Amino acid sequence: MTEMLQKALKVADEVLLPAASEVDRTGRIPDSHFQRLAEDGFFGLVAPVEFGGPGGDFAGFLQVIETLASACLTTTFTWLQHHGVVMSLATTPNVELRDKYLRRAASGQLRGGGAFSGVIPDPPRVNATRTTGGWSLSGDVTFVSGWGIVDVLHVSAYDAASGDVVSGLIEARAGKGISKVQPLDLVAAQASNTVRLVFDELFLADEMVTTRANREAYIGGLAIGLRVDSCLAFGLIQRAAAGLDSAGQPEMAEAFRAAAAELRTRFDDALQDMSSLPHFRAETSALAVQACNAFVVAAGGRALLQSHDAQRLARESLFTLVVASRPAVKSALLEKLAAAGSAG
């Protein structure tokens, strides 16, 4: 077991799990959660060693996410957005930007979130137009988490003139160029402070640009995120299995653990074939729904109490069905659900 995984288990047991129900009830993540994650080095998991990263591998990164998600999905989901900023800074050809922000991001002194979903639909919902000294961004980003928690957002917009996606960092606060901030009421992870943002000629300075990439290549590069995001669902399966144990269903709990282990192995074996990842992401979320629903049934009527973990996990499993999804994941899930309906 790696040092970071040992730390993750400790944080999960001592900090996140005891507060998970309260986070869900109040819609607020204590800042002490993020402070602890920063102190233990979790904000820099994907940072290069020379910028403060621990030097772990991708498999270890996934284990840490799954462990934290098994304790508090909301905190983990909000924190997870930060790693897109770190990775973008670590790989940007903009050396001055990297040197200015990466070490602070890796330490957790600078917290980040993502606002890139507007370039995924066809046609894109967020567009970039070249202007003096940078880019003018306009459009609608429907799902931005961490508002009021993070300091910067890594935004992406489509430049129709070149066919490229332009990405860079902006301050995560209302101001010129952000014409609307609409808080969203979510069925789960409400404490993630998720909002809809409308950009109206938001200025992205050249010195804040991280990358320019062909849109097809950019979207293709997002595929690995399907494996990362699946850790949220795998974490829920872990917690639901523990709940089944406590509800007197150890055989069912072990069956879900075994199914998750087998699926995890197949998912990891498929990482060289990006076209197969949407199928495995869909299968993981579907298994999480089954496991969490089984916990509800095993717990009985008390699972309907707002204070019970089972109902929270069931709602959070619905969250994993659609959050950070892609059209191919949606299609795979609908096919899976249709097949289950036909079989019944």
C-alpha positions, 0 to 999 in steps of 0.5 A, spaced: 500 500 500 502 506 498 503 512 502 498 516 499 493 510 499 494 510 507 493 517 508 487 517 504 484 511 508 485 515 514 482 521 511 476 517 509 475 514 516 477 520 520 474 526 516 470 525 510 465 519 512 463 522 519 461 528 516 458 525 510 451 526 512 452 533 515 455 535 508 449 532 504 444 535 509 447 542 510 449 543 502 456 545 505 463 542 505 467 544 511 473 548 509 477 544 513 476 538 509 480 541 503 485 544 508 486 537 510 487 534 503 492 540 502 496 538 508 496 531 506 498 532 499 492 530 495 491 537 491 498 535 488 497 528 486 498 529 478 503 534 479 510 533 477 515 531 483 519 537 481 513 541 483 511 538 489 507 532 487 508 525 490 511 521 484 505 516 484 502 512 478 495 512 475 493 506 478 495 509 485 491 516 483 485 512 482 485 508 488 485 514 492 479 517 489 475 511 490 477 511 497 475 518 498 469 517 494 467 511 498 467 516 504 464 522 501 462 523 494 461 530 494 467 532 497 471 528 493 467 530 486 469 537 488 476 536 489 477 532 483 475 538 479 482 541 481 486 535 478 484 538 471 487 544 472 494 541 475 494 537 469 493 542 464 499 546 468 503 541 468 503 539 460 502 546 458 507 549 453 506 556 456 512 555 461 511 562 464 504 560 466 506 553 469 512 556 473 507 562 476 501 557 478 503 550 478 506 549 485 501 553 488 496 549 485 499 542 487 500 545 494 492 546 494 494 554 496 490 555 489 484 551 488 481 550 481 475 547 477 473 546 470 469 549 465 470 545 459 463 542 457 461 547 453 465 545 447 463 538 447 456 538 444 456 539 436 455 545 435 459 547 441 456 552 446 462 556 448 465 560 442 472 563 442 474 569 438 481 572 437 481 579 439 487 584 441 492 580 446 487 574 447 481 571 446 473 573 447 469 567 450 461 567 449 456 562 451 453 557 456 457 552 461 451 548 464 455 545 470 461 548 473 462 545 480 466 549 486 463 556 485 465 560 491 470 554 493 475 554 488 480 560 486 480 559 478 477 555 473 480 552 467 475 554 461 475 551 454 472 554 448 471 553 440 474 557 435 470 556 429 476 560 424 481 555 426 477 549 428 481 549 435 479 549 442 482 554 446 483 553 453 486 557 459 485 559 466 480 565 469 478 567 476 472 564 479 468 570 481 463 574 478 465 580 474 466 583 467 464 577 462 460 573 466 453 575 465 450 570 469 451 565 475 445 561 476 446 556 482 443 549 481 439 545 486 442 538 485 438 531 487 445 529 490 452 533 491 449 539 493 454 542 497 459 542 490 456 549 489 454 547 482 452 553 477 451 555 470 455 560 467 454 564 461 460 568 458 459 574 454 465 576 451 469 574 457 477 576 456 482 570 456 489 573 456 494 570 451 498 569 458 493 565 461 492 560 455 494 553 457 493 549 450 490 550 443 488 543 440 484 541 434 477 539 437 477 532 435 483 531 438 481 535 444 475 531 445 479 524 444 483 526 450 478 527 454 476 519 454 481 517 459 477 522 464 471 516 464 476 512 468 477 517 473 470 519 474 468 512 474 472 512 481 466 515 484 461 510 482 466 504 485 467 508 491 459 508 492 459 500 491 464 500 496 460 504 501 454 500 499 457 493 500 459 496 507 452 498 508 449 491 506 454 488 511 451 492 517 444 490 514 445 483 515 447 481 508 454 479 507 453 474 501 450 480 497 455 485 500 461 480 497 457 479 491 458 486 489 465 487 491 467 481 487 463 484 481 466 491 482 473 488 482 472 484 476 469 490 472 475 494 475 480 489 472 476 489 465 476 497 465 483 497 466 485 492 461 481 496 456 485 503 457 489 502 451 482 502 447 479 508 448 473 507 444 471 501 449 471 506 455 464 509 455 461 502 455 465 500 462 463 507 465 456 506 463 457 499 466 460 502 473 455 507 474 449 501 473 453 497 478 453 503 483 445 504 482 444 496 483 449 496 489 446 502 493 438 500 491 440 493 494 442 497 501 436 501 501 432 494 500 436 491 506 435 497 510 428 497 510 423 503 512 429 506 516 432 507 509 427 512 507 429 517 513 433 523 511 438 521 516 440 514 513 446 513 509 442 508 504 438 514 501 444 518 500 448 513 497 442 511 492 441 519 490 449 519 489 448 513 485 444 517 480 449 523 480 454 518 477 449 516 471 450 523 468 455 527 471 461 528 467 458 523 462 459 523 454 453 522 449 457 515 448 456 513 455 449 515 455 447 511 449 451 505 453 447 506 459 440 507 455 442 500 451 443 497 458 437 499 461 433 497 455 436 490 455 434 489 462 427 492 461 426 487 455 429 481 460 424 482 465 
